[in-house]
Amino acid sequence: MAAEMPQFMQAHAFRCARKAYDGLDKFSSRKIAHDVKKEFDKVYGPAWHCIVGMSFGSFVTHSRGCFVYFSMEKVIVMLFKTGVRTKNS
């Protein structure tokens, strides 16, 4: 639906979300968001945020090249990264 992210990362996000969705016995937007966020934190570093639901509004600031918004069936996924501040920043 919308992206400012390299194609390979978008494909990774789609695969992660699909795997999490398909692995559920009962739908849980929180579980999908958790799984996608943890995978992206592990592979691409902190601080990723993932919002999953049927309907929501948002207005976010994200790091350049680190935003994707897509749907799977009736589920909407928004994944984005923000900068991390160190104690000395």
N, C-alpha and C positions, 0 to 999 in steps of 0.2 A: 504494500500500500504506500509506504514511504521509506526511504532509506538514504542515509549518508554514511555508508559503510562499504568497504571493499566486498566484492562479490563472494569471495571465499569465506568471509566472516558471516555474511548473510546466509549462505548455505549451511554453515556450521550452526547458526542460530535456529534455522528451520529444522535441521536434523535433531538438535537437542530438544526443542519443544515437542516435536513429533514423538520422539522416543519417550519423553516424560509423559505425554498425553496417552500414548498407546500402552504404557506400563501401568496405568491406573485401573484399579478395580472399580473405584467410585471417583467421579470427577472432583478434583481439588485444584483450584486456580493457585492456591498458595504453594502446593507441592510442585507444580509445573514451574512457577516463578523461582522457587528455591533451587531446583535442579539446574535451570538455565543459568541463573546468576552464579552459582558455585562453579559450573563448568567454565564460564567466561572469566571469572576471577582467577581460576587455576591456569587457564591457557593464555590469557591476554593481560593478566595482572589486575589489581584492584583499581577502581571501585565501580563495579557494574551494578546496575539496578534493573530489575525486571518486574513489570506489572502485567498481570494476566487477568482477564475477565471477559464478561459478555458485553459490558458497556461501561465506559468511564471517560472522563475528561481529563486532560492534563495540559500542562505548560511547563516544559523543562528546559534546562540549559545542559548541554552535553559537550563532551570533548569532541574536537573535530574528527570526523570519520568514524564516529562510534555511536551511531543511532540507527535503529531499525524498528519498524512498526508494521506488523503483518497479521493476517488472520489464518486460522486453521478451522475449517468448518465454521462454527459460530463463536469460536474463541479468538479473542484479540490478544496479541502479545506485543508489548513495547519493551525494548531492551536498549539501554544506553549507559555510557560510562561518564563519570565525572572525575575531575581532578582530585588528587589526594594531597592534602596539606601535611607537611611535616611539622614538628614542634617548632622548628626555627623559621618557618615561613611566615 
